[in-house]
Amino acid sequence: MLGACASSGAAETLTMDEGRDDGLADLTIEMSVEILEGDVRVILFKGADAYNGGKPLAQGVKPAAAMLTFSVEGIEPGEYGIKAFHDVNGNGELDTNVLGIPNEPFAFSNNAPANFGPAKWEDAAFTVSAPATLHKMEIK
């Protein structure tokens, strides 16, 4: 599943030349965080159908730190998307106001914008390539 460990910048995806030799990929997600309390929750989806309401491939939770690193190993290369939120108050949910607008920081892969709902798959999708891929994002 999705592992996490504490470790700037804008969204970026890099394919690394070293790593596995079995055709699968290791994905590392680096995320910068502005508020250093609560937990950061990351959900990884493979493909548009999963991202748009299907089952996540992996999930991870990590106490907030200025820079977080989440890792998932041995996944198929392909198109993925990430949804993340910073559960500042620790209640296990993304808190919203009466209009459904989040009160807590959140992010999508590629730092894709959320306009009247979650970021669109087309904006959030990124490619995971073998043997290893690094995806950087910010949670605001």
ROLUMVO-755461 format. One record per atom (N, C-alpha, C, O, CB): atom name; x, z, y; residue number from 1. Coordinates in pm, whole numbers, plus 50000, padded with zeros to 5 digits. Glycine has a CB too. Example, Ala and Ser with C-alpha at 12.3 -4.5 7.8 and 13.67 -1.06 7.14 Angstrom:
<rs>
- at/east/up/north/i
- N/51319/50780/49431/1;
- CA/51230/50780/49550/1;
- C/51320/50780/49670/1;
- O/51424/50846/49668/1;
- CB/51131/50905/49553/1;
- N/51285/50708/49775/2;
- CA/51367/50714/49894/2;
- C/51290/50787/50003/2;
- O/51341/50804/50114/2;
- CB/51408/50572/49940/2;
</rs>
This chain:
<rs>
- at/east/up/north/i
- N/50084/50000/49883/1;
- CA/50000/50000/50000/1;
- C/50089/50000/50124/1;
- O/50209/49971/50116/1;
- CB/49904/50122/49999/1;
- N/50031/50032/50237/2;
- CA/50103/50024/50364/2;
- C/50175/50155/50389/2;
- O/50112/50259/50404/2;
- CB/50006/49992/50480/2;
- N/50308/50150/50393/3;
- CA/50387/50268/50418/3;
- C/50419/50279/50566/3;
- O/50410/50180/50639/3;
- CB/50517/50266/50335/3;
- N/50456/50397/50612/4;
- CA/50485/50414/50753/4;
- C/50602/50508/50772/4;
- O/50622/50602/50696/4;
- CB/50363/50466/50828/4;
- N/50681/50480/50876/5;
- CA/50788/50572/50915/5;
- C/50813/50557/51064/5;
- O/50797/50448/51119/5;
- CB/50919/50545/50833/5;
- N/50852/50666/51131/6;
- CA/50876/50660/51274/6;
- C/51005/50585/51303/6;
- O/51101/50600/51227/6;
- CB/50881/50800/51334/6;
- N/51013/50509/51403/7;
- CA/51137/50442/51440/7;
- C/51169/50461/51586/7;
- O/51271/50411/51634/7;
- CB/51128/50296/51408/7;
- N/50997/49768/52151/8;
- CA/50928/49756/52278/8;
- C/50890/49614/52293/8;
- O/50957/49512/52297/8;
- CB/51012/49804/52396/8;
- N/50794/49631/52299/9;
- CA/50791/49493/52336/9;
- C/50662/49422/52308/9;
- O/50566/49478/52256/9;
- CB/50897/49425/52270/9;
- N/50663/49295/52343/10;
- CA/50548/49208/52329/10;
- C/50533/49163/52184/10;
- O/50620/49186/52101/10;
- CB/50561/49087/52422/10;
- N/50420/49100/52157/11;
- CA/50395/49048/52023/11;
- C/50498/48942/51989/11;
- O/50532/48857/52071/11;
- CB/50252/48991/52010/11;
- N/50545/48951/51866/12;
- CA/50647/48858/51823/12;
- C/50650/48861/51670/12;
- O/50638/48968/51610/12;
- CB/50788/48892/51884/12;
- N/50664/48746/51608/13;
- CA/50677/48739/51463/13;
- C/50808/48670/51429/13;
- O/50834/48559/51477/13;
- CB/50556/48665/51399/13;
- N/50889/48735/51347/14;
- CA/51019/48681/51308/14;
- C/51028/48674/51157/14;
- O/50989/48768/51088/14;
- CB/51134/48768/51365/14;
- N/51077/48563/51105/15;
- CA/51105/48551/50962/15;
- C/51251/48586/50941/15;
- O/51339/48535/51010/15;
- CB/51072/48407/50909/15;
- N/51274/48675/50845/16;
- CA/51411/48718/50817/16;
- C/51463/48646/50693/16;
- O/51387/48620/50600/16;
- CB/51417/48872/50797/16;
- N/51590/48615/50692/17;
- CA/51651/48538/50584/17;
- C/51687/48620/50461/17;
- O/51705/48564/50353/17;
- CB/51773/48471/50634/17;
- N/51698/48751/50476/18;
- CA/51740/48834/50364/18;
- C/51623/48914/50311/18;
- O/51530/48948/50385/18;
- CB/51853/48928/50405/18;
- N/51627/48943/50181/19;
- CA/51522/49023/50121/19;
- C/51493/48977/49980/19;
- O/51585/48949/49904/19;
- CB/51396/49017/50204/19;
- N/51367/48970/49944/20;
- CA/51323/48939/49809/20;
- C/51365/48799/49766/20;
- O/51395/48713/49849/20;
- CB/51173/48952/49799/20;
- N/51366/48778/49635/21;
- CA/51390/48643/49583/21;
- C/51286/48604/49479/21;
- O/51310/48517/49395/21;
- CB/51531/48634/49524/21;
- N/51168/48670/49484/22;
- CA/51062/48644/49386/22;
- C/50946/48563/49443/22;
- O/50842/48549/49378/22;
- CB/51011/48775/49333/22;
- N/50963/48510/49565/23;
- CA/50857/48430/49626/23;
- C/50757/48512/49705/23;
- O/50677/48455/49780/23;
- CB/50786/48354/49521/23;
- N/50760/48643/49690/24;
- CA/50671/48730/49767/24;
- C/50739/48768/49898/24;
- O/50856/48735/49920/24;
- CB/50632/48857/49686/24;
- N/50666/48837/49984/25;
- CA/50719/48873/50115/25;
- C/50704/49021/50142/25;
- O/50612/49086/50091/25;
- CB/50648/48793/50225/25;
- N/50795/49074/50220/26;
- CA/50784/49209/50273/26;
- C/50751/49195/50421/26;
- O/50816/49119/50493/26;
- CB/50917/49292/50251/26;
- N/50650/49268/50466/27;
- CA/50608/49263/50605/27;
- C/50640/49397/50671/27;
- O/50606/49503/50618/27;
- CB/50457/49231/50617/27;
- N/50706/49391/50786/28;
- CA/50730/49508/50868/28;
- C/50656/49489/50999/28;
- O/50667/49385/51063/28;
- CB/50884/49532/50891/28;
- N/50580/49590/51037/29;
- CA/50504/49587/51163/29;
- C/50564/49694/51254/29;
- O/50562/49812/51221/29;
- CB/50350/49613/51139/29;
- N/50618/49651/51368/30;
- CA/50669/49745/51469/30;
- C/50568/49751/51581/30;
- O/50525/49648/51633/30;
- CB/50810/49702/51521/30;
- N/50531/49872/51619/31;
- CA/50427/49890/51719/31;
- C/50470/49994/51822/31;
- O/50507/50106/51787/31;
- CB/50295/49931/51653/31;
- N/50464/49956/51950/32;
- CA/50492/50053/52056/32;
- C/50362/50123/52094/32;
- O/50255/50062/52095/32;
- CB/50558/49983/52179/32;
- N/50374/50251/52126/33;
- CA/50260/50338/52156/33;
- C/50288/50409/52287/33;
- O/50401/50450/52312/33;
- CB/50234/50440/52040/33;
- N/50185/50423/52372/34;
- CA/50204/50486/52502/34;
- C/50172/50635/52503/34;
- O/50237/50711/52575/34;
- CB/50119/50416/52605/34;
- N/50073/50680/52424/35;
- CA/50032/50820/52421/35;
- C/50088/50882/52294/35;
- O/50066/50831/52184/35;
- CB/49876/50834/52427/35;
- N/50160/50992/52306/36;
- CA/50231/51049/52193/36;
- C/50155/51166/52130/36;
- O/50213/51272/52105/36;
- CB/50368/51094/52235/36;
- N/50027/51147/52104/37;
- CA/49947/51246/52032/37;
- C/49845/51174/51945/37;
- O/49814/51058/51970/37;
- CB/49877/51345/52131/37;
- N/49795/51242/51845/38;
- CA/49699/51181/51754/38;
- C/49767/51093/51650/38;
- O/49888/51104/51628/38;
- CB/49599/51099/51832/38;
- N/49688/51007/51587/39;
- CA/49736/50918/51482/39;
- C/49712/50773/51519/39;
- O/49619/50741/51593/39;
- CB/49668/50950/51348/39;
- N/49796/50685/51467/40;
- CA/49777/50541/51482/40;
- C/49735/50487/51345/40;
- O/49800/50514/51244/40;
- CB/49909/50469/51535/40;
- N/49627/50412/51343/41;
- CA/49573/50355/51220/41;
- C/49589/50204/51225/41;
- O/49551/50139/51323/41;
- CB/49423/50394/51201/41;
- N/49645/50147/51118/42;
- CA/49672/50004/51109/42;
- C/49602/49950/50985/42;
- O/49611/50008/50877/42;
- CB/49824/49975/51104/42;
- N/49533/49837/51002/43;
- CA/49463/49773/50891/43;
- C/49511/49628/50884/43;
- O/49506/49556/50983/43;
- CB/49306/49781/50909/43;
- N/49556/49587/50765/44;
- CA/49609/49453/50743/44;
- C/49510/49371/50662/44;
- O/49460/49417/50559/44;
- CB/49747/49459/50672/44;
- N/49482/49249/50707/45;
- CA/49389/49159/50641/45;
- C/49460/49029/50605/45;
- O/49542/48980/50681/45;
- CB/49266/49131/50731/45;
- N/49427/48974/50488/46;
- CA/49479/48843/50447/46;
- C/49367/48742/50460/46;
- O/49269/48747/50385/46;
- CB/49536/48846/50300/46;
- N/49380/48651/50554/47;
- CA/49284/48544/50572/47;
- C/49169/48579/50665/47;
- O/49141/48695/50692/47;
- CB/49230/48506/50441/47;
- N/49103/48474/50712/48;
- CA/48995/48487/50811/48;
- C/48875/48563/50755/48;
- O/48817/48646/50825/48;
- CB/48951/48350/50859/48;
- N/48837/48536/50631/49;
- CA/48719/48603/50575/49;
- C/48736/48754/50570/49;
- O/48645/48829/50606/49;
- CB/48690/48550/50436/49;
- N/48852/48799/50526/50;
- CA/48878/48942/50521/50;
- C/48880/49001/50662/50;
- O/48822/49106/50686/50;
- CB/49012/48971/50448/50;
- N/48947/48933/50754/51;
- CA/48959/48981/50892/51;
- C/48821/48994/50958/51;
- O/48797/49085/51037/51;
- CB/49049/48887/50973/51;
- N/48733/48901/50926/52;
- CA/48600/48898/50989/52;
- C/48495/48977/50911/52;
- O/48378/48940/50910/52;
- CB/48554/48755/51003/52;
- N/48536/49084/50847/53;
- CA/48438/49172/50785/53;
- C/48458/49195/50636/53;
- O/48379/49266/50574/53;
- CB/48304/49119/50806/53;
- N/48561/49138/50579/54;
- CA/48588/49157/50437/54;
- C/48674/49279/50412/54;
- O/48690/49366/50498/54;
- CB/48655/49035/50380/54;
- N/48729/49283/50294/55;
- CA/48810/49396/50249/55;
- C/48954/49385/50300/55;
- O/49016/49280/50288/55;
- CB/48807/49405/50097/55;
- N/49007/49494/50357/56;
- CA/49147/49492/50400/56;
- C/49242/49488/50281/56;
- O/49209/49536/50172/56;
- CB/49177/49614/50487/56;
- N/49359/49431/50303/57;
- CA/49463/49428/50200/57;
- C/49534/49563/50194/57;
- O/49566/49610/50085/57;
- CB/49564/49315/50228/57;
- N/49559/49624/50309/58;
- CA/49631/49751/50314/58;
- C/49595/49825/50442/58;
- O/49555/49765/50542/58;
- CB/49784/49727/50306/58;
- N/49610/49957/50437/59;
- CA/49584/50041/50553/59;
- C/49692/50148/50561/59;
- O/49747/50190/50459/59;
- CB/49443/50105/50546/59;
- N/49722/50192/50682/60;
- CA/49819/50298/50699/60;
- C/49786/50384/50818/60;
- O/49724/50338/50914/60;
- CB/49958/50241/50715/60;
- N/49826/50511/50812/61;
- CA/49805/50607/50921/61;
- C/49937/50677/50944/61;
- O/50004/50718/50850/61;
- CB/49690/50709/50888/61;
- N/49973/50692/51071/62;
- CA/50099/50755/51106/62;
- C/50081/50837/51233/62;
- O/50016/50790/51327/62;
- CB/50211/50649/51125/62;
- N/50137/50958/51240/63;
- CA/50133/51032/51367/63;
- C/50198/50948/51478/63;
- O/50297/50879/51455/63;
- CB/50204/51170/51354/63;
- N/50141/50958/51596/64;
- CA/50190/50879/51709/64;
- C/50335/50911/51742/64;
- O/50378/51026/51737/64;
- CB/50103/50903/51832/64;
- N/50410/50807/51775/65;
- CA/50548/50815/51825/65;
- C/50565/50694/51916/65;
- O/50486/50600/51910/65;
- CB/50656/50816/51706/65;
- N/50667/50696/52001/66;
- CA/50687/50586/52096/66;
- C/50699/50452/52026/66;
- O/50651/50351/52077/66;
- CB/50811/50611/52180/66;
- N/50763/50450/51908/67;
- CA/50774/50328/51828/67;
- C/50743/50365/51684/67;
- O/50801/50459/51629/67;
- CB/50917/50262/51841/67;
- N/50652/50291/51624/68;
- CA/50615/50313/51484/68;
- C/50651/50191/51402/68;
- O/50649/50078/51452/68;
- CB/50463/50345/51470/68;
- N/50684/50214/51277/69;
- CA/50711/50105/51185/69;
- C/50625/50123/51061/69;
- O/50631/50227/50995/69;
- CB/50862/50099/51148/69;
- N/50545/50023/51032/70;
- CA/50463/50020/50911/70;
- C/50519/49909/50822/70;
- O/50558/49804/50872/70;
- CB/50310/49997/50944/70;
- N/50522/49933/50692/71;
- CA/50576/49834/50600/71;
- C/50482/49812/50483/71;
- O/50420/49906/50433/71;
- CB/50714/49877/50549/71;
- N/50472/49687/50439/72;
- CA/50400/49655/50316/72;
- C/50487/49556/50240/72;
- O/50537/49459/50296/72;
- CB/50255/49594/50346/72;
- N/50506/49583/50111/73;
- CA/50600/49506/50031/73;
- C/50528/49425/49924/73;
- O/50424/49466/49872/73;
- CB/50704/49598/49966/73;
- N/50586/49311/49891/74;
- CA/50539/49232/49779/74;
- C/50405/49164/49799/74;
- O/50323/49160/49708/74;
- CB/50530/49317/49661/74;
- N/50382/49109/49919/75;
- CA/50257/49038/49945/75;
- C/50281/48887/49940/75;
- O/50393/48840/49956/75;
- CB/50197/49080/50082/75;
- N/50174/48815/49918/76;
- CA/50184/48668/49915/76;
- C/50208/48615/50056/76;
- O/50146/48662/50150/76;
- CB/50056/48606/49855/76;
- N/50296/48519/50072/77;
- CA/50310/48454/50202/77;
- C/50175/48392/50242/77;
- O/50097/48351/50156/77;
- CB/50422/48345/50198/77;
- N/50150/48385/50371/78;
- CA/50025/48327/50419/78;
- C/49987/48379/50555/78;
- O/50069/48436/50626/78;
- CB/49914/48353/50322/78;
- N/49861/48357/50590/79;
- CA/49808/48398/50720/79;
- C/49746/48537/50711/79;
- O/49666/48565/50622/79;
- CB/49705/48296/50772/79;
- N/49785/48624/50804/80;
- CA/49739/48762/50807/80;
- C/49692/48799/50946/80;
- O/49725/48731/51044/80;
- CB/49849/48858/50760/80;
- N/49617/48907/50956/81;
- CA/49574/48962/51083/81;
- C/49577/49114/51076/81;
- O/49559/49172/50969/81;
- CB/49434/48912/51121/81;
- N/49600/49177/51190/82;
- CA/49607/49323/51198/82;
- C/49507/49373/51301/82;
- O/49494/49316/51409/82;
- CB/49750/49370/51233/82;
- N/49438/49480/51265/83;
- CA/49355/49556/51358/83;
- C/49412/49697/51358/83;
- O/49437/49755/51253/83;
- CB/49201/49555/51317/83;
- N/49433/49753/51478/84;
- CA/49492/49887/51488/84;
- C/49423/49964/51599/84;
- O/49376/49906/51697/84;
- CB/49644/49879/51513/84;
- N/49419/50095/51583/85;
- CA/49372/50178/51693/85;
- C/49446/50311/51693/85;
- O/49497/50357/51590/85;
- CB/49220/50202/51684/85;
- N/49451/50371/51810/86;
- CA/49519/50498/51830/86;
- C/49412/50606/51840/86;
- O/49343/50619/51941/86;
- CB/49610/50496/51959/86;
- N/49401/50684/51734/87;
- CA/49303/50792/51725/87;
- C/49360/50915/51797/87;
- O/49411/51007/51734/87;
- CB/49268/50826/51576/87;
- N/49351/50913/51928/88;
- CA/49416/51015/52011/88;
- C/49362/51154/51980/88;
- O/49439/51250/51974/88;
- CB/49397/50983/52159/88;
- N/49231/51167/51961/89;
- CA/49172/51299/51940/89;
- C/49166/51340/51793/89;
- O/49120/51450/51762/89;
- CB/49033/51302/51998/89;
- N/49211/51254/51702/90;
- CA/49222/51291/51562/90;
- C/49093/51303/51485/90;
- O/49089/51372/51384/90;
- CB/49292/51416/51553/90;
- N/48986/51236/51530/91;
- CA/48858/51247/51459/91;
- C/48839/51139/51352/91;
- O/48735/51134/51287/91;
- CB/48744/51239/51557/91;
- N/48940/51052/51334/92;
- CA/48933/50950/51230/92;
- C/48855/50826/51267/92;
- O/48832/50740/51182/92;
- CB/48874/51008/51110/92;
- N/48813/50814/51393/93;
- CA/48734/50699/51437/93;
- C/48786/50645/51570/93;
- O/48855/50715/51645/93;
- CB/48586/50737/51451/93;
- N/48753/50519/51597/94;
- CA/48779/50462/51729/94;
- C/48661/50500/51816/94;
- O/48550/50449/51798/94;
- CB/48799/50304/51722/94;
- N/48682/50590/51910/95;
- CA/48575/50635/51998/95;
- C/48540/50527/52099/95;
- O/48628/50458/52152/95;
- CB/48616/50764/52070/95;
- N/48410/50513/52126/96;
- CA/48360/50414/52222/96;
- C/48263/50480/52319/96;
- O/48212/50589/52293/96;
- CB/48292/50297/52149/96;
- N/48238/50412/52432/97;
- CA/48139/50461/52526/97;
- C/48001/50412/52485/97;
- O/47987/50351/52378/97;
- CB/48173/50415/52671/97;
- N/47899/50436/52566/98;
- CA/47761/50399/52530/98;
- C/47743/50247/52517/98;
- O/47648/50202/52453/98;
- CB/47665/50453/52634/98;
- N/47832/50170/52576/99;
- CA/47825/50024/52566/99;
- C/47905/49970/52448/99;
- O/47908/49849/52424/99;
- CB/47875/49960/52695/99;
- N/47970/50060/52375/100;
- CA/48051/50017/52261/100;
- C/48194/49977/52296/100;
- O/48266/49924/52212/100;
- CB/47985/49903/52194/100;
- N/48234/50002/52419/101;
- CA/48370/49970/52464/101;
- C/48462/50084/52424/101;
- O/48432/50200/52453/101;
- CB/48375/49946/52619/101;
- N/48574/50055/52358/102;
- CA/48663/50161/52311/102;
- C/48715/50250/52424/102;
- O/48753/50203/52531/102;
- CB/48780/50101/52238/102;
- N/48716/50382/52395/103;
- CA/48775/50481/52485/103;
- C/48918/50514/52446/103;
- O/48989/50581/52521/103;
- CB/48691/50609/52486/103;
- N/48961/50467/52330/104;
- CA/49095/50494/52281/104;
- C/49171/50363/52272/104;
- O/49111/50256/52258/104;
- CB/49090/50566/52143/104;
- N/49304/50370/52279/105;
- CA/49384/50247/52271/105;
- C/49365/50173/52139/105;
- O/49344/50235/52034/105;
- CB/49532/50280/52291/105;
- N/49373/50041/52145/106;
- CA/49359/49959/52025/106;
- C/49444/49834/52042/106;
- O/49493/49805/52151/106;
- CB/49211/49921/51999/106;
- N/49461/49761/51932/107;
- CA/49541/49638/51938/107;
- C/49505/49548/51821/107;
- O/49451/49593/51720/107;
- CB/49692/49669/51937/107;
- N/49539/49421/51838/108;
- CA/49526/49321/51733/108;
- C/49660/49249/51722/108;
- O/49736/49243/51819/108;
- CB/49408/49221/51761/108;
- N/49687/49195/51605/109;
- CA/49812/49121/51588/109;
- C/49822/49014/51697/109;
- O/49722/48966/51749/109;
- CB/49820/49056/51447/109;
- N/49944/48979/51730/110;
- CA/49976/48885/51839/110;
- C/49935/48940/51975/110;
- O/49934/48865/52073/110;
- CB/49907/48752/51815/110;
- N/49901/49068/51982/111;
- CA/49845/49128/52105/111;
- C/49728/49043/52154/111;
- O/49709/49026/52274/111;
- CB/49954/49140/52215/111;
- N/49651/48991/52059/112;
- CA/49536/48905/52091/112;
- C/49434/48982/52174/112;
- O/49409/49100/52147/112;
- CB/49471/48850/51962/112;
- N/49375/48918/52273/113;
- CA/49279/48986/52359/113;
- C/49145/49008/52289/113;
- O/49101/48926/52208/113;
- CB/49258/48907/52487/113;
- N/49082/49119/52322/114;
- CA/48948/49149/52272/114;
- C/48850/49125/52386/114;
- O/48851/49197/52486/114;
- CB/48937/49297/52219/114;
- N/48767/49024/52371/115;
- CA/48668/48991/52473/115;
- C/48530/49009/52414/115;
- O/48485/48927/52334/115;
- CB/48687/48846/52525/115;
- N/48462/49118/52453/116;
- CA/48327/49147/52404/116;
- C/48324/49158/52252/116;
- O/48232/49107/52187/116;
- CB/48229/49040/52450/116;
- N/48423/49224/52195/117;
- CA/48433/49242/52051/117;
- C/48576/49226/52007/117;
- O/48666/49207/52089/117;
- CB/48343/49144/51978/117;
- N/48597/49235/51876/118;
- CA/48734/49222/51824/118;
- C/48795/49086/51859/118;
- O/48724/48988/51883/118;
- CB/48735/49241/51672/118;
- N/48926/49082/51861/119;
- CA/48997/48955/51884/119;
- C/48958/48854/51778/119;
- O/48934/48890/51662/119;
- CB/49151/48977/51885/119;
- N/48951/48730/51817/120;
- CA/48917/48623/51723/120;
- C/49033/48600/51627/120;
- O/49149/48617/51661/120;
- CB/48883/48492/51799/120;
- N/48996/48561/51504/121;
- CA/49096/48532/51402/121;
- C/49199/48432/51452/121;
- O/49319/48450/51429/121;
- CB/49028/48479/51275/121;
- N/49155/48329/51520/122;
- CA/49245/48223/51567/122;
- C/49352/48278/51660/122;
- O/49463/48225/51665/122;
- CB/49165/48115/51639/122;
- N/49320/48384/51732/123;
- CA/49416/48445/51825/123;
- C/49503/48550/51757/123;
- O/49618/48570/51797/123;
- CB/49343/48507/51941/123;
- N/49451/48616/51655/124;
- CA/49522/48727/51591/124;
- C/49603/48684/51470/124;
- O/49694/48756/51429/124;
- CB/49423/48832/51549/124;
- N/49574/48568/51412/125;
- CA/49641/48526/51288/125;
- C/49790/48501/51311/125;
- O/49830/48443/51412/125;
- CB/49576/48399/51232/125;
- N/49871/48546/51216/126;
- CA/50015/48519/51218/126;
- C/50059/48490/51075/126;
- O/49992/48529/50979/126;
- CB/50096/48639/51279/126;
- N/50171/48423/51063/127;
- CA/50220/48381/50931/127;
- C/50322/48479/50877/127;
- O/50417/48516/50945/127;
- CB/50281/48241/50939/127;
- N/50299/48521/50754/128;
- CA/50397/48601/50681/128;
- C/50469/48506/50587/128;
- O/50407/48437/50506/128;
- CB/50329/48721/50602/128;
- N/50601/48501/50599/129;
- CA/50684/48412/50518/129;
- C/50779/48494/50432/129;
- O/50822/48602/50470/129;
- CB/50763/48315/50608/129;
- N/50811/48439/50314/130;
- CA/50910/48503/50228/130;
- C/51049/48473/50282/130;
- O/51067/48367/50341/130;
- CB/50896/48455/50080/130;
- N/51145/48557/50267/131;
- CA/51135/48682/50192/131;
- C/51087/48800/50275/131;
- O/51038/48898/50219/131;
- CB/51268/48714/50133/131;
- N/51098/48793/50408/132;
- CA/51059/48907/50491/132;
- C/51017/48860/50629/132;
- O/51073/48765/50685/132;
- CB/51174/49008/50501/132;
- N/50916/48929/50683/133;
- CA/50865/48897/50816/133;
- C/50852/49025/50896/133;
- O/50810/49129/50845/133;
- CB/50729/48824/50807/133;
- N/50890/49017/51023/134;
- CA/50875/49127/51119/134;
- C/50773/49085/51222/134;
- O/50787/48979/51284/134;
- CB/51011/49165/51186/134;
- N/50669/49168/51243/135;
- CA/50568/49140/51346/135;
- C/50567/49257/51443/135;
- O/50545/49371/51404/135;
- CB/50425/49118/51282/135;
- N/50591/49227/51572/136;
- CA/50595/49329/51677/136;
- C/50469/49321/51761/136;
- O/50421/49212/51792/136;
- CB/50721/49313/51766/136;
- N/50414/49438/51796/137;
- CA/50294/49442/51879/137;
- C/50288/49573/51958/137;
- O/50363/49666/51932/137;
- CB/50167/49426/51792/137;
- N/50197/49578/52056/138;
- CA/50177/49695/52140/138;
- C/50034/49743/52122/138;
- O/49941/49664/52108/138;
- CB/50208/49664/52288/138;
- N/50018/49876/52124/139;
- CA/49883/49932/52121/139;
- C/49857/49996/52257/139;
- O/49929/50086/52301/139;
- CB/49867/50037/52004/139;
- N/49752/49946/52323/140;
- CA/49719/49994/52459/140;
- C/49572/50027/52467/140;
- O/49524/50069/52572/140;
- CB/49756/49889/52566/140;
</rs>
